[in-house]
Amino acid sequence: MNKKLAFIDHSFHKKTRSSDFFLEILKEHYEVDLYYDSFWDDEKVFDFSILNSKEYDIVLFWQVNYSIQYLDKINCKNIIYIPMYDDVVLNTITPFYWKQFSHIKFLSFSKTLHDYLSTKGLNSFYIQYFPEQKKLPKKEKECLSAFFWYRIESINWEVIKKLIKVDSFETIYIQNNPDPNQKKLDISKKDIEDYNIKFIDWFTNKEEYVKFLATIDVYFTPREYEGIGLSFLEAMSYGKIIVALNKPTMNEYIVNGENGFLYEKHQNQKIDFSKLDLKIIEKYNKNFLKSYQKRLNELFPFIENRLENKDVYYKDFFFFFLDKILYFPFKIYKKLRS
């Protein structure tokens, strides 16, 4: 009989489906119950009693961040936390926040994140995800076209515009569908005409997205940091040229000028898209996939083996309270500014 696993997911992923790939992997090995946490939206704390009403062997949190005062309520002591690099950046205000989690395990899809957690003395397993390589129908036209999915205000049209020439692309497709609390793009009529910008709607399903990918050559990543970067990895697996800010996780996959392009936030230098060899991109992709599949075999013992943590809770609660004390001035500062 398969072991029982509770998967607590961020409720925004109902829309993005960004945890689906990992859920499918888990379902091949475990009896999985899926729960959604909506604290980010309605500030309602997850009902941990639900987890205790069933005898779970494993409790796994996917991009859901609760402190030890909540995790301590869970009867199952085989707890795995899967944070994302961008989430860690936002939640690390004091140097002690993450040290409260020595009694749980971490699964890291970012090498930068893995190294950071390891320096805190935490039990982290690193795996670099890469999807299966796919082939797309050959494009009818040889002129380059690009896609920019606008999500956050700091990576906007003006940032992309600095990287390209007016004639770099025959068409630039923009999905003007930002994340919650982010303003929509307001691009001048002149730029729309000069760069031949076409706005597209949200894709209703994956098949529609894949069909669209067949029409483009270059993919501009939408965010400053990524937890995994599923959107650009999907495009990358189809052999597309990725252009990304020089931050994790993008710079953990892209070697600038070889299998894509990395840029700095205030870069004004234009990118020469004629320099890339698509065969080199394919070679990189094969190596990424091979490494991922090999590492995947080592993942399940990590998931199933419990940590032997005797008397660590006192230490974890000490760091929990220390973080709270040091965070308090920052909290007051935020309130005064708002």
Buried (B, 14 or more C-beta within 10 A) or exposed (E): EEBBBBBBBBBBBEEEEBBEBBBEBBBEBBEBBBBBBBBEEEEEEBEBEEBBEEEBBBBBBBBBBBBBEEBBEBEBEBBBBBBBBBBBBEEBEBEBBBBBBBBBBBBBBBBBBBEBBBEBEBBBBBBBBBBEBEEBEEEEEEEBBBBBBBBBBEBBBEBBBBBBEEEBBEBBBBBBBBEEEBEEBEBEEEBBEEBBBEBEEEBEEEEEBBEBBBBBBBBBBBBBBBBBBBBBBBBBBBBBBBBBBBBBBBBBBBEEEBBBBBBEEEBEEEBEBEEBEEEEBEEBBEEBBEEBEEBEEEBBEBBBEEBEBEEBBEBBBEBBEBBBEBBEEEEEEEEEEE
